[in-house]
């Protein structure tokens, strides 16, 4: 599993849309708070490897491209542990 | 917005993986409880129209293919209102 503290340090950009508390500021975007850690990692990977296309992917792929596997694991741990 | 009661009637299949309470029974699958209604609709549409590919899409696309736009709106309303 990832390191939530390390994830917190990377989460500023995510928080801009997904909320500092993991509740999306924009209704069309997903809440991340309490989401399954493993799912969050697979969603980020799906954006990075191009398995997800379309409008939301155009926004998320550039974000995911900047993340290493460790970053993804840490961010997933950080948002998953939010209640 | 969709009709949560009508969504409930369609949700049995979803509950098999995503949980009757919207908390996924399988860690790699997303929790749906309290997720943004609009996001749930766009995710279902992304599976149905092939914007999402890969392992999870192989499971979700056949499910989404069975759903009308109204079904998607109602299911999204049903899971979004779960706390």
Backbone of each chain as nested JSON, in Angstrom:
{
  "chains": [
    {"id": "A", "residues": [
      {"number": 1, "name": "UNK", "atoms": {"N": [0.856, -1.198, 0.0], "CA": [0.0, 0.0, 0.0], "C": [0.886, 1.24, 0.0]}},
      {"number": 2, "name": "UNK", "atoms": {"N": [0.307, 2.349, -0.373], "CA": [1.064, 3.599, -0.474], "C": [1.236, 4.267, 0.876]}},
      {"number": 3, "name": "UNK", "atoms": {"N": [1.97, 5.375, 0.843], "CA": [2.247, 6.161, 2.048], "C": [1.401, 7.439, 1.999]}},
      {"number": 4, "name": "UNK", "atoms": {"N": [0.364, 7.488, 2.842], "CA": [-0.59, 8.601, 2.8], "C": [0.091, 9.948, 3.041]}},
      {"number": 5, "name": "UNK", "atoms": {"N": [1.099, 9.985, 3.928], "CA": [1.782, 11.262, 4.203], "C": [2.486, 11.761, 2.939]}},
      {"number": 6, "name": "UNK", "atoms": {"N": [3.176, 10.83, 2.267], "CA": [3.854, 11.218, 1.021], "C": [2.814, 11.63, -0.016]}},
      {"number": 7, "name": "UNK", "atoms": {"N": [1.657, 10.966, 0.012], "CA": [0.582, 11.301, -0.923], "C": [0.064, 12.709, -0.676]}},
      {"number": 8, "name": "UNK", "atoms": {"N": [-0.036, 13.051, 0.591], "CA": [-0.551, 14.384, 0.955], "C": [0.321, 15.467, 0.328]}},
      {"number": 9, "name": "UNK", "atoms": {"N": [1.628, 15.226, 0.315], "CA": [2.556, 16.235, -0.208], "C": [2.356, 16.438, -1.712]}},
      {"number": 10, "name": "UNK", "atoms": {"N": [1.8, 15.405, -2.396], "CA": [1.623, 15.502, -3.855], "C": [0.202, 15.935, -4.218]}},
      {"number": 11, "name": "UNK", "atoms": {"N": [-0.67, 16.073, -3.227], "CA": [-2.109, 16.142, -3.526], "C": [-2.633, 17.539, -3.846]}},
      {"number": 12, "name": "UNK", "atoms": {"N": [-1.777, 18.545, -3.757], "CA": [-2.278, 19.922, -3.956], "C": [-2.975, 20.073, -5.311]}},
      {"number": 13, "name": "UNK", "atoms": {"N": [-2.347, 19.553, -6.347], "CA": [-2.94, 19.696, -7.694], "C": [-4.273, 18.959, -7.759]}},
      {"number": 14, "name": "UNK", "atoms": {"N": [-4.315, 17.77, -7.18], "CA": [-5.561, 16.97, -7.214], "C": [-6.69, 17.727, -6.492]}},
      {"number": 15, "name": "UNK", "atoms": {"N": [-6.291, 18.336, -5.359], "CA": [-7.292, 19.009, -4.511], "C": [-7.981, 20.154, -5.249]}},
      {"number": 16, "name": "UNK", "atoms": {"N": [-7.301, 20.7, -6.257], "CA": [-7.882, 21.837, -6.998], "C": [-9.235, 21.456, -7.598]}},
      {"number": 17, "name": "UNK", "atoms": {"N": [-9.369, 20.196, -8.029], "CA": [-10.661, 19.754, -8.601], "C": [-11.38, 18.787, -7.661]}},
      {"number": 18, "name": "UNK", "atoms": {"N": [-10.616, 17.885, -7.014], "CA": [-11.221, 16.842, -6.204], "C": [-11.455, 17.255, -4.753]}},
      {"number": 19, "name": "UNK", "atoms": {"N": [-11.025, 18.496, -4.413], "CA": [-11.26, 19.017, -3.064], "C": [-10.187, 18.592, -2.093]}},
      {"number": 20, "name": "UNK", "atoms": {"N": [-9.793, 19.487, -1.201], "CA": [-8.777, 19.175, -0.179], "C": [-9.303, 18.069, 0.726]}},
      {"number": 21, "name": "UNK", "atoms": {"N": [-10.645, 17.959, 0.811], "CA": [-11.248, 16.904, 1.64], "C": [-11.71, 15.718, 0.784]}},
      {"number": 22, "name": "UNK", "atoms": {"N": [-11.318, 15.73, -0.483], "CA": [-11.649, 14.604, -1.355], "C": [-13.064, 14.606, -1.883]}},
      {"number": 23, "name": "UNK", "atoms": {"N": [-13.79, 15.715, -1.64], "CA": [-15.141, 15.875, -2.188], "C": [-15.031, 16.876, -3.345]}},
      {"number": 24, "name": "UNK", "atoms": {"N": [-15.341, 16.381, -4.567], "CA": [-15.069, 17.172, -5.769], "C": [-15.775, 18.522, -5.744]}},
      {"number": 25, "name": "UNK", "atoms": {"N": [-15.04, 19.54, -6.185], "CA": [-15.599, 20.904, -6.243], "C": [-16.474, 21.049, -7.485]}},
      {"number": 26, "name": "UNK", "atoms": {"N": [-16.275, 20.132, -8.423], "CA": [-16.992, 20.213, -9.702], "C": [-17.867, 18.954, -9.813]}},
      {"number": 27, "name": "UNK", "atoms": {"N": [-19.202, 19.093, -9.901], "CA": [-20.091, 17.93, -9.806], "C": [-19.784, 16.819, -10.801]}},
      {"number": 28, "name": "UNK", "atoms": {"N": [-19.208, 17.121, -11.951], "CA": [-18.946, 16.08, -12.939], "C": [-17.697, 15.276, -12.628]}},
      {"number": 29, "name": "UNK", "atoms": {"N": [-16.948, 15.718, -11.583], "CA": [-15.713, 15.003, -11.24], "C": [-15.98, 14.114, -10.033]}},
      {"number": 30, "name": "UNK", "atoms": {"N": [-15.208, 13.012, -9.906], "CA": [-15.481, 12.086, -8.808], "C": [-14.948, 12.557, -7.459]}},
      {"number": 31, "name": "UNK", "atoms": {"N": [-15.727, 12.237, -6.416], "CA": [-15.194, 12.347, -5.064], "C": [-14.147, 11.253, -4.925]}},
      {"number": 32, "name": "UNK", "atoms": {"N": [-13.079, 11.556, -4.18], "CA": [-12.022, 10.553, -3.976], "C": [-11.972, 10.081, -2.531]}},
      {"number": 33, "name": "UNK", "atoms": {"N": [-12.568, 10.867, -1.626], "CA": [-12.487, 10.544, -0.197], "C": [-13.085, 9.164, 0.054]}},
      {"number": 34, "name": "UNK", "atoms": {"N": [-12.315, 8.291, 0.718], "CA": [-12.802, 6.964, 1.077], "C": [-12.933, 5.996, -0.078]}},
      {"number": 35, "name": "UNK", "atoms": {"N": [-12.454, 6.386, -1.253], "CA": [-12.521, 5.468, -2.401], "C": [-11.511, 4.334, -2.178]}},
      {"number": 36, "name": "UNK", "atoms": {"N": [-11.729, 3.203, -2.829], "CA": [-10.813, 2.069, -2.666], "C": [-9.429, 2.405, -3.217]}},
      {"number": 37, "name": "UNK", "atoms": {"N": [-8.418, 2.19, -2.391], "CA": [-7.031, 2.514, -2.745], "C": [-6.621, 1.829, -4.057]}},
      {"number": 38, "name": "UNK", "atoms": {"N": [-6.933, 0.553, -4.166], "CA": [-6.515, -0.23, -5.333], "C": [-7.211, 0.306, -6.585]}},
      {"number": 39, "name": "UNK", "atoms": {"N": [-8.499, 0.738, -6.4], "CA": [-9.228, 1.263, -7.563], "C": [-8.613, 2.58, -8.013]}},
      {"number": 40, "name": "UNK", "atoms": {"N": [-8.276, 3.439, -7.043], "CA": [-7.679, 4.733, -7.391], "C": [-6.39, 4.533, -8.192]}},
      {"number": 41, "name": "UNK", "atoms": {"N": [-5.563, 3.565, -7.779], "CA": [-4.323, 3.294, -8.524], "C": [-4.663, 2.828, -9.942]}},
      {"number": 42, "name": "UNK", "atoms": {"N": [-5.637, 1.919, -10.064], "CA": [-5.92, 1.397, -11.408], "C": [-6.545, 2.479, -12.29]}},
      {"number": 43, "name": "UNK", "atoms": {"N": [-7.317, 3.384, -11.694], "CA": [-7.891, 4.479, -12.496], "C": [-6.776, 5.403, -12.995]}},
      {"number": 44, "name": "UNK", "atoms": {"N": [-5.846, 5.759, -12.102], "CA": [-4.733, 6.635, -12.505], "C": [-3.905, 5.967, -13.607]}},
      {"number": 45, "name": "UNK", "atoms": {"N": [-3.658, 4.662, -13.449], "CA": [-2.874, 3.943, -14.47], "C": [-3.631, 3.903, -15.797]}},
      {"number": 46, "name": "UNK", "atoms": {"N": [-4.964, 3.729, -15.716], "CA": [-5.765, 3.673, -16.944], "C": [-5.671, 4.997, -17.699]}},
      {"number": 47, "name": "UNK", "atoms": {"N": [-5.623, 6.104, -16.948], "CA": [-5.452, 7.401, -17.626], "C": [-4.053, 7.485, -18.228]}},
      {"number": 48, "name": "UNK", "atoms": {"N": [-3.047, 7.087, -17.451], "CA": [-1.646, 7.231, -17.901], "C": [-1.369, 6.364, -19.123]}},
      {"number": 49, "name": "UNK", "atoms": {"N": [-1.942, 5.117, -19.129], "CA": [-1.6, 4.234, -20.256], "C": [-2.591, 4.341, -21.423]}},
      {"number": 50, "name": "UNK", "atoms": {"N": [-3.49, 5.32, -21.325], "CA": [-4.369, 5.582, -22.463], "C": [-5.565, 4.668, -22.569]}},
      {"number": 51, "name": "UNK", "atoms": {"N": [-5.794, 3.842, -21.523], "CA": [-6.986, 2.973, -21.559], "C": [-8.257, 3.8, -21.416]}},
      {"number": 52, "name": "UNK", "atoms": {"N": [-8.123, 4.977, -20.801], "CA": [-9.273, 5.878, -20.688], "C": [-9.08, 7.051, -21.646]}},
      {"number": 53, "name": "UNK", "atoms": {"N": [-10.097, 7.254, -22.5], "CA": [-10.026, 8.381, -23.45], "C": [-11.28, 9.231, -23.247]}},
      {"number": 54, "name": "UNK", "atoms": {"N": [-11.441, 10.253, -24.056], "CA": [-12.64, 11.078, -23.918], "C": [-12.371, 12.354, -23.128]}},
      {"number": 55, "name": "UNK", "atoms": {"N": [-13.43, 13.087, -22.859], "CA": [-13.308, 14.433, -22.285], "C": [-12.535, 14.445, -20.962]}},
      {"number": 56, "name": "UNK", "atoms": {"N": [-12.916, 13.579, -20.048], "CA": [-12.271, 13.624, -18.727], "C": [-10.822, 13.159, -18.832]}},
      {"number": 57, "name": "UNK", "atoms": {"N": [-10.579, 12.235, -19.754], "CA": [-9.209, 11.738, -19.9], "C": [-8.292, 12.843, -20.421]}},
      {"number": 58, "name": "UNK", "atoms": {"N": [-8.877, 13.759, -21.208], "CA": [-8.035, 14.857, -21.733], "C": [-7.507, 15.712, -20.58]}},
      {"number": 59, "name": "UNK", "atoms": {"N": [-8.284, 15.759, -19.492], "CA": [-7.839, 16.527, -18.314], "C": [-6.945, 15.66, -17.441]}},
      {"number": 60, "name": "UNK", "atoms": {"N": [-7.337, 14.381, -17.277], "CA": [-6.643, 13.55, -16.287], "C": [-5.332, 12.958, -16.812]}},
      {"number": 61, "name": "UNK", "atoms": {"N": [-5.236, 12.7, -18.114], "CA": [-4.001, 12.051, -18.608], "C": [-2.765, 12.917, -18.359]}},
      {"number": 62, "name": "UNK", "atoms": {"N": [-2.811, 14.216, -18.642], "CA": [-1.611, 15.038, -18.343], "C": [-1.242, 15.011, -16.857]}},
      {"number": 63, "name": "UNK", "atoms": {"N": [-2.251, 14.88, -16.001], "CA": [-1.958, 14.797, -14.56], "C": [-1.286, 13.449, -14.255]}},
      {"number": 64, "name": "UNK", "atoms": {"N": [-1.899, 12.397, -14.774], "CA": [-1.373, 11.047, -14.478], "C": [0.025, 10.864, -15.074]}},
      {"number": 65, "name": "UNK", "atoms": {"N": [0.261, 11.5, -16.232], "CA": [1.579, 11.377, -16.868], "C": [2.703, 11.88, -15.961]}},
      {"number": 66, "name": "UNK", "atoms": {"N": [2.368, 12.804, -15.059], "CA": [3.41, 13.384, -14.188], "C": [3.688, 12.501, -12.986]}},
      {"number": 67, "name": "UNK", "atoms": {"N": [2.889, 11.441, -12.82], "CA": [2.99, 10.649, -11.587], "C": [3.746, 9.344, -11.818]}},
      {"number": 68, "name": "UNK", "atoms": {"N": [4.617, 9.019, -10.863], "CA": [5.288, 7.712, -10.872], "C": [4.339, 6.706, -10.223]}},
      {"number": 69, "name": "UNK", "atoms": {"N": [4.683, 5.429, -10.33], "CA": [3.871, 4.401, -9.662], "C": [3.795, 4.681, -8.157]}},
      {"number": 70, "name": "UNK", "atoms": {"N": [4.926, 5.112, -7.589], "CA": [4.949, 5.386, -6.141], "C": [4.03, 6.562, -5.815]}},
      {"number": 71, "name": "UNK", "atoms": {"N": [4.075, 7.607, -6.646], "CA": [3.178, 8.754, -6.438], "C": [1.716, 8.286, -6.443]}},
      {"number": 72, "name": "UNK", "atoms": {"N": [1.386, 7.439, -7.42], "CA": [0.008, 6.967, -7.541], "C": [-0.397, 6.192, -6.292]}},
      {"number": 73, "name": "UNK", "atoms": {"N": [0.494, 5.313, -5.83], "CA": [0.193, 4.511, -4.633], "C": [0.004, 5.428, -3.424]}},
      {"number": 74, "name": "UNK", "atoms": {"N": [0.852, 6.438, -3.313], "CA": [0.789, 7.343, -2.148], "C": [-0.461, 8.208, -2.192]}},
      {"number": 75, "name": "UNK", "atoms": {"N": [-0.78, 8.732, -3.391], "CA": [-1.996, 9.559, -3.521], "C": [-3.231, 8.716, -3.239]}},
      {"number": 76, "name": "UNK", "atoms": {"N": [-3.221, 7.478, -3.731], "CA": [-4.37, 6.588, -3.504], "C": [-4.53, 6.328, -2.012]}},
      {"number": 77, "name": "UNK", "atoms": {"N": [-3.404, 6.097, -1.33], "CA": [-3.477, 5.852, 0.124], "C": [-4.018, 7.083, 0.84]}},
      {"number": 78, "name": "UNK", "atoms": {"N": [-3.561, 8.248, 0.397], "CA": [-3.974, 9.502, 1.047], "C": [-5.494, 9.713, 0.928]}},
      {"number": 79, "name": "UNK", "atoms": {"N": [-6.027, 9.617, -0.283], "CA": [-7.473, 9.864, -0.453], "C": [-8.321, 8.723, 0.108]}},
      {"number": 80, "name": "UNK", "atoms": {"N": [-7.799, 7.493, 0.024], "CA": [-8.58, 6.345, 0.519], "C": [-8.817, 6.447, 2.023]}},
      {"number": 81, "name": "UNK", "atoms": {"N": [-7.822, 7.014, 2.742], "CA": [-7.988, 7.047, 4.203], "C": [-8.805, 8.244, 4.666]}},
      {"number": 82, "name": "UNK", "atoms": {"N": [-9.23, 9.078, 3.744], "CA": [-10.082, 10.224, 4.128], "C": [-11.496, 9.723, 4.414]}},
      {"number": 83, "name": "UNK", "atoms": {"N": [-12.051, 10.185, 5.498], "CA": [-13.449, 9.769, 5.788], "C": [-14.397, 10.869, 5.388]}}
    ]},
    {"id": "B", "residues": [
      {"number": 1, "name": "UNK", "atoms": {"N": [-32.126, 15.27, -13.025], "CA": [-31.46, 14.194, -12.246], "C": [-32.295, 12.919, -12.353]}},
      {"number": 2, "name": "UNK", "atoms": {"N": [-31.702, 11.802, -11.991], "CA": [-32.386, 10.525, -12.118], "C": [-33.322, 10.265, -10.958]}},
      {"number": 3, "name": "UNK", "atoms": {"N": [-34.028, 9.134, -11.058], "CA": [-35.003, 8.731, -10.037], "C": [-34.387, 7.588, -9.233]}},
      {"number": 4, "name": "UNK", "atoms": {"N": [-34.019, 7.88, -7.984], "CA": [-33.296, 6.905, -7.161], "C": [-34.113, 5.631, -6.937]}},
      {"number": 5, "name": "UNK", "atoms": {"N": [-35.456, 5.785, -6.79], "CA": [-36.286, 4.59, -6.578], "C": [-36.206, 3.668, -7.795]}},
      {"number": 6, "name": "UNK", "atoms": {"N": [-36.303, 4.286, -8.98], "CA": [-36.22, 3.478, -10.204], "C": [-34.825, 2.862, -10.306]}},
      {"number": 7, "name": "UNK", "atoms": {"N": [-33.83, 3.609, -9.844], "CA": [-32.456, 3.103, -9.872], "C": [-32.295, 1.9, -8.967]}},
      {"number": 8, "name": "UNK", "atoms": {"N": [-32.951, 1.967, -7.82], "CA": [-32.848, 0.863, -6.857], "C": [-33.311, -0.442, -7.51]}},
      {"number": 9, "name": "UNK", "atoms": {"N": [-34.384, -0.336, -8.306], "CA": [-34.958, -1.525, -8.938], "C": [-33.968, -2.154, -9.93]}},
      {"number": 10, "name": "UNK", "atoms": {"N": [-33.033, -1.33, -10.451], "CA": [-32.087, -1.847, -11.46], "C": [-30.743, -2.23, -10.822]}},
      {"number": 11, "name": "UNK", "atoms": {"N": [-30.589, -1.985, -9.521], "CA": [-29.239, -2.004, -8.936], "C": [-28.762, -3.372, -8.471]}},
      {"number": 12, "name": "UNK", "atoms": {"N": [-29.615, -4.391, -8.572], "CA": [-29.215, -5.701, -8.025], "C": [-27.902, -6.187, -8.648]}},
      {"number": 13, "name": "UNK", "atoms": {"N": [-27.792, -6.061, -9.951], "CA": [-26.569, -6.544, -10.624], "C": [-25.352, -5.739, -10.156]}},
      {"number": 14, "name": "UNK", "atoms": {"N": [-25.545, -4.43, -10.053], "CA": [-24.416, -3.567, -9.631], "C": [-23.972, -3.968, -8.224]}},
      {"number": 15, "name": "UNK", "atoms": {"N": [-24.972, -4.23, -7.373], "CA": [-24.677, -4.514, -5.956], "C": [-23.808, -5.761, -5.809]}},
      {"number": 16, "name": "UNK", "atoms": {"N": [-23.868, -6.645, -6.794], "CA": [-23.093, -7.886, -6.709], "C": [-21.605, -7.585, -6.547]}},
      {"number": 17, "name": "UNK", "atoms": {"N": [-21.118, -6.504, -7.188], "CA": [-19.701, -6.139, -7.049], "C": [-19.54, -4.866, -6.215]}},
      {"number": 18, "name": "UNK", "atoms": {"N": [-20.433, -3.906, -6.405], "CA": [-20.283, -2.606, -5.755], "C": [-20.945, -2.551, -4.379]}},
      {"number": 19, "name": "UNK", "atoms": {"N": [-21.621, -3.646, -3.988], "CA": [-22.215, -3.72, -2.649], "C": [-23.602, -3.123, -2.604]}},
      {"number": 20, "name": "UNK", "atoms": {"N": [-24.501, -3.754, -1.867], "CA": [-25.867, -3.23, -1.727], "C": [-25.827, -1.858, -1.062]}},
      {"number": 21, "name": "UNK", "atoms": {"N": [-24.762, -1.606, -0.288], "CA": [-24.618, -0.297, 0.369], "C": [-23.66, 0.61, -0.401]}},
      {"number": 22, "name": "UNK", "atoms": {"N": [-23.274, 0.179, -1.596], "CA": [-22.415, 1.018, -2.428], "C": [-20.949, 0.991, -2.035]}},
      {"number": 23, "name": "UNK", "atoms": {"N": [-20.592, 0.069, -1.114], "CA": [-19.183, -0.105, -0.751], "C": [-18.721, -1.407, -1.406]}},
      {"number": 24, "name": "UNK", "atoms": {"N": [-17.747, -1.286, -2.307], "CA": [-17.386, -2.413, -3.165], "C": [-16.938, -3.63, -2.366]}},
      {"number": 25, "name": "UNK", "atoms": {"N": [-17.405, -4.81, -2.803], "CA": [-17.04, -6.066, -2.142], "C": [-15.647, -6.502, -2.58]}},
      {"number": 26, "name": "UNK", "atoms": {"N": [-15.195, -5.922, -3.679], "CA": [-13.905, -6.308, -4.252], "C": [-13.009, -5.065, -4.232]}},
      {"number": 27, "name": "UNK", "atoms": {"N": [-11.872, -5.099, -3.514], "CA": [-11.088, -3.877, -3.297], "C": [-10.675, -3.151, -4.57]}},
      {"number": 28, "name": "UNK", "atoms": {"N": [-10.531, -3.853, -5.677], "CA": [-10.106, -3.189, -6.907], "C": [-11.239, -2.459, -7.601]}},
      {"number": 29, "name": "UNK", "atoms": {"N": [-12.461, -2.608, -7.088], "CA": [-13.615, -1.949, -7.714], "C": [-13.985, -0.722, -6.896]}},
      {"number": 30, "name": "UNK", "atoms": {"N": [-14.582, 0.289, -7.546], "CA": [-14.876, 1.524, -6.824], "C": [-16.118, 1.429, -5.933]}},
      {"number": 31, "name": "UNK", "atoms": {"N": [-16.023, 2.119, -4.802], "CA": [-17.225, 2.378, -4.013], "C": [-18.066, 3.36, -4.813]}},
      {"number": 32, "name": "UNK", "atoms": {"N": [-19.384, 3.199, -4.742], "CA": [-20.274, 4.103, -5.472], "C": [-21.074, 4.979, -4.519]}},
      {"number": 33, "name": "UNK", "atoms": {"N": [-21.16, 4.558, -3.255], "CA": [-21.985, 5.292, -2.278], "C": [-21.501, 6.739, -2.179]}},
      {"number": 34, "name": "UNK", "atoms": {"N": [-22.437, 7.69, -2.358], "CA": [-22.111, 9.105, -2.196], "C": [-21.262, 9.685, -3.309]}},
      {"number": 35, "name": "UNK", "atoms": {"N": [-21.045, 8.912, -4.381], "CA": [-20.255, 9.448, -5.496], "C": [-21.11, 10.503, -6.219]}},
      {"number": 36, "name": "UNK", "atoms": {"N": [-20.472, 11.402, -6.954], "CA": [-21.212, 12.445, -7.676], "C": [-22.078, 11.832, -8.777]}},
      {"number": 37, "name": "UNK", "atoms": {"N": [-23.351, 12.17, -8.751], "CA": [-24.322, 11.626, -9.709], "C": [-23.857, 11.846, -11.151]}},
      {"number": 38, "name": "UNK", "atoms": {"N": [-23.453, 13.058, -11.45], "CA": [-23.056, 13.4, -12.82], "C": [-21.835, 12.582, -13.245]}},
      {"number": 39, "name": "UNK", "atoms": {"N": [-20.905, 12.355, -12.276], "CA": [-19.72, 11.579, -12.607], "C": [-20.102, 10.132, -12.894]}},
      {"number": 40, "name": "UNK", "atoms": {"N": [-21.005, 9.578, -12.076], "CA": [-21.423, 8.188, -12.295], "C": [-22.022, 8.016, -13.692]}},
      {"number": 41, "name": "UNK", "atoms": {"N": [-22.845, 8.979, -14.104], "CA": [-23.426, 8.896, -15.454], "C": [-22.312, 8.941, -16.504]}},
      {"number": 42, "name": "UNK", "atoms": {"N": [-21.353, 9.859, -16.335], "CA": [-20.308, 9.982, -17.371], "C": [-19.411, 8.742, -17.39]}},
      {"number": 43, "name": "UNK", "atoms": {"N": [-19.207, 8.126, -16.23], "CA": [-18.384, 6.903, -16.201], "C": [-19.109, 5.771, -16.921]}},
      {"number": 44, "name": "UNK", "atoms": {"N": [-20.411, 5.62, -16.637], "CA": [-21.183, 4.567, -17.311], "C": [-21.186, 4.797, -18.825]}},
      {"number": 45, "name": "UNK", "atoms": {"N": [-21.367, 6.057, -19.222], "CA": [-21.372, 6.353, -20.668], "C": [-20.007, 6.08, -21.284]}},
      {"number": 46, "name": "UNK", "atoms": {"N": [-18.941, 6.382, -20.534], "CA": [-17.586, 6.147, -21.06], "C": [-17.362, 4.656, -21.303]}},
      {"number": 47, "name": "UNK", "atoms": {"N": [-17.929, 3.813, -20.418], "CA": [-17.819, 2.354, -20.654], "C": [-18.655, 1.978, -21.869]}},
      {"number": 48, "name": "UNK", "atoms": {"N": [-19.891, 2.506, -21.939], "CA": [-20.798, 2.095, -23.018], "C": [-20.258, 2.525, -24.379]}},
      {"number": 49, "name": "UNK", "atoms": {"N": [-19.676, 3.743, -24.453], "CA": [-19.245, 4.22, -25.776], "C": [-17.802, 3.844, -26.106]}},
      {"number": 50, "name": "UNK", "atoms": {"N": [-17.191, 3.038, -25.23], "CA": [-15.861, 2.522, -25.544], "C": [-14.725, 3.482, -25.229]}},
      {"number": 51, "name": "UNK", "atoms": {"N": [-15.043, 4.59, -24.523], "CA": [-13.95, 5.517, -24.174], "C": [-13.048, 4.904, -23.107]}},
      {"number": 52, "name": "UNK", "atoms": {"N": [-13.628, 3.952, -22.365], "CA": [-12.825, 3.255, -21.366], "C": [-12.553, 1.833, -21.868]}},
      {"number": 53, "name": "UNK", "atoms": {"N": [-11.265, 1.47, -21.885], "CA": [-10.896, 0.11, -22.328], "C": [-10.054, -0.516, -21.229]}},
      {"number": 54, "name": "UNK", "atoms": {"N": [-9.572, -1.713, -21.436], "CA": [-8.735, -2.363, -20.424], "C": [-9.528, -3.34, -19.575]}},
      {"number": 55, "name": "UNK", "atoms": {"N": [-8.865, -3.872, -18.552], "CA": [-9.407, -4.98, -17.768], "C": [-10.779, -4.663, -17.179]}},
      {"number": 56, "name": "UNK", "atoms": {"N": [-10.893, -3.515, -16.52], "CA": [-12.171, -3.232, -15.843], "C": [-13.264, -2.949, -16.865]}},
      {"number": 57, "name": "UNK", "atoms": {"N": [-12.861, -2.381, -17.998], "CA": [-13.867, -2.08, -19.027], "C": [-14.436, -3.372, -19.599]}},
      {"number": 58, "name": "UNK", "atoms": {"N": [-13.62, -4.418, -19.616], "CA": [-14.118, -5.705, -20.144], "C": [-15.257, -6.231, -19.281]}},
      {"number": 59, "name": "UNK", "atoms": {"N": [-15.227, -5.859, -17.984], "CA": [-16.316, -6.271, -17.096], "C": [-17.466, -5.28, -17.184]}},
      {"number": 60, "name": "UNK", "atoms": {"N": [-17.123, -3.989, -17.213], "CA": [-18.162, -2.966, -17.088], "C": [-18.905, -2.687, -18.405]}},
      {"number": 61, "name": "UNK", "atoms": {"N": [-18.23, -2.838, -19.54], "CA": [-18.916, -2.487, -20.804], "C": [-20.154, -3.341, -21.038]}},
      {"number": 62, "name": "UNK", "atoms": {"N": [-20.097, -4.666, -20.842], "CA": [-21.317, -5.464, -21.035], "C": [-22.446, -5.027, -20.09]}},
      {"number": 63, "name": "UNK", "atoms": {"N": [-22.072, -4.562, -18.906], "CA": [-23.105, -4.067, -17.98], "C": [-23.699, -2.761, -18.521]}},
      {"number": 64, "name": "UNK", "atoms": {"N": [-22.817, -1.855, -18.897], "CA": [-23.289, -0.536, -19.364], "C": [-24.091, -0.675, -20.658]}},
      {"number": 65, "name": "UNK", "atoms": {"N": [-23.7, -1.659, -21.496], "CA": [-24.419, -1.847, -22.766], "C": [-25.898, -2.165, -22.538]}},
      {"number": 66, "name": "UNK", "atoms": {"N": [-26.223, -2.74, -21.374], "CA": [-27.618, -3.123, -21.101], "C": [-28.438, -1.942, -20.582]}},
      {"number": 67, "name": "UNK", "atoms": {"N": [-27.765, -0.821, -20.326], "CA": [-28.463, 0.301, -19.67], "C": [-28.831, 1.408, -20.661]}},
      {"number": 68, "name": "UNK", "atoms": {"N": [-30.055, 1.898, -20.508], "CA": [-30.477, 3.07, -21.276], "C": [-29.955, 4.316, -20.552]}},
      {"number": 69, "name": "UNK", "atoms": {"N": [-30.067, 5.467, -21.211], "CA": [-29.675, 6.719, -20.555], "C": [-30.47, 6.91, -19.262]}},
      {"number": 70, "name": "UNK", "atoms": {"N": [-31.769, 6.567, -19.312], "CA": [-32.616, 6.742, -18.117], "C": [-32.142, 5.805, -17.003]}},
      {"number": 71, "name": "UNK", "atoms": {"N": [-31.817, 4.562, -17.374], "CA": [-31.303, 3.628, -16.362], "C": [-30.054, 4.211, -15.695]}},
      {"number": 72, "name": "UNK", "atoms": {"N": [-29.16, 4.749, -16.535], "CA": [-27.905, 5.285, -16.002], "C": [-28.189, 6.44, -15.044]}},
      {"number": 73, "name": "UNK", "atoms": {"N": [-29.098, 7.331, -15.439], "CA": [-29.435, 8.489, -14.582], "C": [-30.045, 8.001, -13.265]}},
      {"number": 74, "name": "UNK", "atoms": {"N": [-30.911, 6.985, -13.355], "CA": [-31.574, 6.499, -12.138], "C": [-30.606, 5.77, -11.212]}},
      {"number": 75, "name": "UNK", "atoms": {"N": [-29.721, 4.942, -11.795], "CA": [-28.72, 4.233, -10.988], "C": [-27.775, 5.236, -10.325]}},
      {"number": 76, "name": "UNK", "atoms": {"N": [-27.389, 6.263, -11.097], "CA": [-26.486, 7.281, -10.543], "C": [-27.163, 7.994, -9.377]}},
      {"number": 77, "name": "UNK", "atoms": {"N": [-28.459, 8.309, -9.541], "CA": [-29.183, 8.992, -8.458], "C": [-29.244, 8.092, -7.228]}},
      {"number": 78, "name": "UNK", "atoms": {"N": [-29.477, 6.793, -7.471], "CA": [-29.624, 5.846, -6.365], "C": [-28.338, 5.75, -5.542]}},
      {"number": 79, "name": "UNK", "atoms": {"N": [-27.2, 5.55, -6.221], "CA": [-25.934, 5.39, -5.482], "C": [-25.431, 6.722, -4.911]}},
      {"number": 80, "name": "UNK", "atoms": {"N": [-25.714, 7.827, -5.633], "CA": [-25.224, 9.134, -5.164], "C": [-25.867, 9.512, -3.832]}},
      {"number": 81, "name": "UNK", "atoms": {"N": [-27.147, 9.099, -3.656], "CA": [-27.838, 9.526, -2.428], "C": [-27.516, 8.607, -1.248]}},
      {"number": 82, "name": "UNK", "atoms": {"N": [-26.739, 7.554, -1.477], "CA": [-26.344, 6.67, -0.371], "C": [-25.291, 7.354, 0.486]}},
      {"number": 83, "name": "UNK", "atoms": {"N": [-25.463, 7.306, 1.79], "CA": [-24.437, 7.913, 2.674], "C": [-23.558, 6.811, 3.251]}}
    ]}
  ]
}
